Amino acid sequence: MTAFEDNFALIKGEITDGVRQNVTNAAIYLVGQIKLTLGTGERTGKVYKVPGTKTKEYTSSGPGEAPAVLFSNLITSITHDIIVDNRYEFTARVGTIMEYARRLEFGYIDTDSLGRKYNMTARPFFRTTYLEQREKIIAIMNGELP
């Protein structure tokens, strides 16, 4: 008779590593999709002259549209991280350090610290991209897509 060999810890670790990789892949995918949302699409807002140029124009986003991007600061700031609570518990977080991203996502009606008054409607890009990509994100987390 063959002796029983307990490989539960090894198998649990391999499953956990696989799930962690799937969640990481899903976060990376969402970051990429958010960046695409910001970098593409028609914008219907006001037309401005690009600072430092004489003829180049820039069309801002209209209410409800993803923010138009003139400089790439917002796009390059979007990233992800994986928070490990313990060996078997972790969370993926997608976000940006740019403080104005919250104002763009949710809108802003208030006076800022410099006394400037704002009445800006939302230009959502995180929530809308997540909702558009939700099924694919879930499939990636389930290991169904690379």
C-alpha positions as CSV (number, residue, x, y, z in Angstrom):
1,M,0.0,0.0,0.0
2,T,1.3,3.5,-0.9
3,A,1.5,6.1,1.8
4,F,-0.7,9.1,1.6
5,E,1.3,12.3,0.7
6,D,-0.3,15.5,1.8
7,N,0.2,18.1,-1.0
8,F,-2.6,20.4,0.2
9,A,-0.3,23.3,1.1
10,L,1.6,23.1,-2.2
11,I,-1.7,23.0,-4.2
12,K,-3.2,25.8,-2.2
13,G,-0.1,27.9,-2.9
14,E,-0.2,27.2,-6.6
15,I,-3.9,28.0,-6.8
16,T,-3.4,31.2,-4.9
17,D,-0.5,32.2,-7.1
18,G,-2.6,31.6,-10.2
19,V,-5.5,33.6,-8.9
20,R,-3.2,36.5,-7.9
21,Q,-1.8,36.5,-11.4
22,N,-5.3,36.6,-12.9
23,V,-6.3,39.5,-10.7
24,T,-3.0,41.3,-11.6
25,N,-3.7,40.7,-15.3
26,A,-7.2,42.0,-14.9
27,A,-5.9,45.2,-13.2
28,I,-3.3,45.7,-16.0
29,Y,-6.0,45.3,-18.6
30,L,-8.3,47.8,-16.9
31,V,-5.4,50.3,-16.7
32,G,-4.8,49.9,-20.4
33,Q,-8.5,50.4,-21.2
34,I,-8.8,53.5,-19.1
35,K,-5.7,55.0,-20.8
36,L,-7.3,54.2,-24.2
37,T,-10.5,55.9,-23.1
38,L,-8.6,59.0,-22.3
39,G,-6.5,59.0,-25.4
40,T,-9.1,58.4,-28.0
41,G,-12.6,59.5,-29.0
42,E,-14.4,62.6,-30.2
43,R,-14.7,65.6,-27.9
44,T,-17.4,68.2,-28.2
45,G,-16.4,70.8,-25.6
46,K,-14.9,74.3,-26.1
47,V,-12.0,74.8,-28.5
48,Y,-8.9,76.4,-27.0
49,K,-5.5,77.5,-28.3
50,V,-2.8,75.1,-27.1
51,P,-0.6,77.1,-24.7
52,G,2.7,78.1,-26.2
53,T,1.5,77.8,-29.8
54,K,0.0,80.3,-32.2
55,T,-2.3,78.1,-34.3
56,K,-2.7,74.7,-32.7
57,E,-6.2,74.1,-31.2
58,Y,-7.5,71.8,-28.6
59,T,-11.1,70.6,-28.1
60,S,-12.0,69.9,-24.5
61,S,-14.4,67.3,-23.4
62,G,-18.1,68.0,-23.0
63,P,-20.3,67.0,-20.1
64,G,-20.5,63.2,-19.8
65,E,-17.5,62.6,-22.2
66,A,-14.2,61.2,-21.0
67,P,-11.7,63.9,-20.3
68,A,-9.8,65.2,-23.3
69,V,-6.1,65.0,-22.8
70,L,-3.8,67.8,-23.9
71,F,-0.7,66.7,-22.0
72,S,-0.2,63.1,-20.9
73,N,0.0,63.7,-17.2
74,L,-3.3,62.0,-16.3
75,I,-2.8,59.1,-18.7
76,T,0.7,58.3,-17.5
77,S,-0.3,58.5,-13.8
78,I,-2.9,55.7,-14.1
79,T,-1.5,52.6,-12.6
80,H,-2.3,49.6,-10.5
81,D,-1.0,47.9,-7.4
82,I,-1.6,44.6,-5.6
83,I,-2.2,44.9,-1.9
84,V,-1.2,41.6,-0.1
85,D,-3.0,41.3,3.2
86,N,-1.5,37.9,3.8
87,R,-0.4,34.9,1.7
88,Y,-3.9,34.1,0.6
89,E,-5.7,37.5,0.6
90,F,-4.9,40.3,-1.8
91,T,-6.6,43.2,-3.6
92,A,-6.0,44.9,-6.9
93,R,-6.3,48.7,-6.9
94,V,-6.4,50.8,-10.0
95,G,-6.1,54.6,-9.7
96,T,-4.1,57.7,-10.1
97,I,-2.3,60.2,-7.8
98,M,-3.6,63.1,-9.8
99,E,-6.0,65.0,-7.4
100,Y,-8.0,66.5,-10.3
101,A,-9.0,63.0,-11.5
102,R,-11.7,62.9,-8.8
103,R,-13.1,66.2,-10.0
104,L,-13.2,64.9,-13.6
105,E,-14.8,61.6,-12.7
106,F,-17.5,63.0,-10.4
107,G,-17.8,66.7,-11.4
108,Y,-17.0,69.6,-9.1
109,I,-19.1,72.5,-7.9
110,D,-17.2,74.5,-5.4
111,T,-14.5,77.1,-4.8
112,D,-11.0,75.8,-4.7
113,S,-8.2,76.7,-2.3
114,L,-7.1,79.6,-4.7
115,G,-10.6,81.1,-4.7
116,R,-11.6,79.9,-8.2
117,K,-15.2,79.0,-8.6
118,Y,-16.1,75.8,-10.5
119,N,-19.3,74.4,-11.8
120,M,-18.0,71.4,-13.8
121,T,-20.2,68.4,-14.7
122,A,-18.6,65.0,-14.6
123,R,-16.3,63.6,-17.2
124,P,-16.4,60.0,-16.2
125,F,-13.7,57.7,-17.3
126,F,-12.9,55.2,-14.6
127,R,-16.5,54.0,-13.9
128,T,-17.6,54.0,-17.5
129,T,-14.5,52.1,-18.7
130,Y,-14.9,49.5,-15.9
131,L,-18.6,49.0,-16.6
132,E,-17.9,48.7,-20.4
133,Q,-15.1,46.1,-19.7
134,R,-16.6,44.4,-16.7
135,E,-17.4,41.0,-18.4
136,K,-13.9,40.8,-19.9
137,I,-12.3,41.7,-16.5
138,I,-14.2,39.0,-14.8
139,A,-13.2,36.5,-17.6
140,I,-9.5,37.5,-17.0
141,M,-9.9,37.0,-13.3
142,N,-11.4,33.6,-13.9
143,G,-8.5,32.6,-16.1
144,E,-10.6,32.4,-19.2
145,L,-8.6,35.0,-21.1
146,P,-4.9,35.7,-21.2
